[in-house]
Amino acid sequence: MTTEHLYDSSRVTYQLDGNGTVAWKVEYVSEAVRGGDSKVVDVGGRSIIQIDLMGVTAPQPFPPITAQDGTIMAVETASVSSSIVQSFIGTAAARPEFRATGTELPDQLVVDIFFAGG
């Protein structure tokens, strides 16, 4: 997983590898409740975007990401089962527009969070 700041947005990219079908769901949630153990994750930010990647495994834990610039405040990611990875993005603004795009070659999910008016 990587983050970067662009001229009109901040981007979180999830790199995917392997065979099989990956499904994903991206939406705003009122709080970051981790699947599996129902733990509330303190992700910070004015709004929270939840990303569920289904049909995947993660070989290692993901370190939390804290950002100082752009539209992202923090990203918290964890495996919640043997086939689901869940991520929460805390945003700097209240419910900014975002776009989630799946790509091939390389296989990845790209989530762009736009600045106001972006």
C-alpha positions in Angstrom: 0.0 0.0 0.0 1.3 3.5 -0.9 0.1 7.0 -0.4 0.9 10.1 -2.5 -0.3 13.7 -2.8 -1.3 15.0 -6.2 -2.3 18.5 -7.3 -6.0 17.9 -6.8 -6.2 14.8 -4.5 -4.4 12.4 -2.3 -4.1 8.8 -3.4 -4.0 5.5 -1.6 -2.9 2.5 -3.8 -3.4 -1.1 -2.8 -1.1 -3.4 -4.8 -2.7 -6.8 -5.5 -0.8 -10.0 -6.5 -1.7 -13.6 -7.3 -4.4 -15.5 -9.0 -8.1 -15.3 -8.5 -10.9 -12.7 -8.3 -10.7 -9.8 -5.9 -13.9 -7.9 -5.0 -13.8 -4.5 -3.2 -16.2 -2.1 -1.6 -15.5 1.5 -0.7 -17.9 3.7 1.3 -18.2 6.4 4.0 -18.9 5.0 7.5 -19.8 6.8 10.7 -17.1 5.0 12.7 -14.2 2.6 11.9 -15.4 -0.7 13.2 -13.1 -3.6 12.3 -14.8 -6.7 11.0 -14.0 -10.0 12.8 -13.6 -8.5 16.3 -15.8 -5.4 16.1 -13.0 -3.3 17.5 -13.4 0.5 16.9 -10.3 1.8 15.3 -9.2 5.4 16.1 -8.3 6.5 12.6 -8.9 10.3 13.2 -10.0 12.7 10.6 -13.3 14.5 9.9 -14.8 11.6 7.9 -13.9 7.9 7.4 -13.8 5.9 4.2 -13.9 2.1 4.7 -12.2 -0.1 2.1 -12.9 -3.9 2.1 -10.8 -6.0 -0.2 -12.4 -9.5 -0.5 -10.6 -12.6 -1.9 -7.2 -11.5 -0.7 -4.7 -12.4 2.0 -2.0 -10.2 3.5 1.3 -11.8 4.4 2.3 -9.1 6.9 0.7 -6.5 9.1 0.3 -3.0 7.7 1.9 -0.2 9.6 -0.5 2.8 10.2 0.1 5.7 7.9 -0.1 9.3 9.2 -0.1 12.1 6.7 0.5 15.8 7.3 -0.5 17.2 3.9 -3.2 16.6 1.4 -6.7 15.2 2.0 -5.7 12.1 4.0 -5.1 12.3 7.8 -4.4 8.6 8.4 -4.8 5.1 7.1 -5.3 2.0 9.3 -5.3 -1.4 7.6 -5.6 -5.0 8.9 -6.5 -8.5 7.9 -9.9 -9.3 9.4 -10.2 -12.9 8.1 -8.3 -15.3 5.9 -9.7 -13.6 2.8 -10.6 -10.0 3.8 -8.3 -7.0 4.3 -10.0 -3.9 5.7 -8.7 -0.4 5.6 -9.9 2.9 7.0 -8.9 6.3 5.6 -9.4 9.3 7.9 -10.0 12.4 5.8 -9.0 16.0 6.5 -12.3 17.5 5.3 -15.9 16.4 5.9 -16.9 13.8 3.3 -14.7 14.9 0.4 -15.5 13.5 -3.0 -13.6 10.3 -3.8 -13.1 7.8 -6.6 -12.1 4.1 -6.4 -10.7 2.5 -9.5 -9.5 -1.0 -10.1 -6.7 -1.5 -12.6 -4.9 -4.4 -14.3 -1.2 -4.7 -15.2 -0.5 -3.9 -12.4 -3.4 -5.3 -10.4 -4.3 -2.6 -7.9 -7.1 -0.6 -6.3 -6.6 3.1 -6.4 -8.6 5.4 -4.1 -8.3 9.2 -4.9 -9.7 11.6 -2.3 -10.2 15.0 -3.8 -9.7 18.5 -2.4 -12.9 20.6 -2.0 -14.0 21.5 -5.5 -11.7 18.8 -7.0 
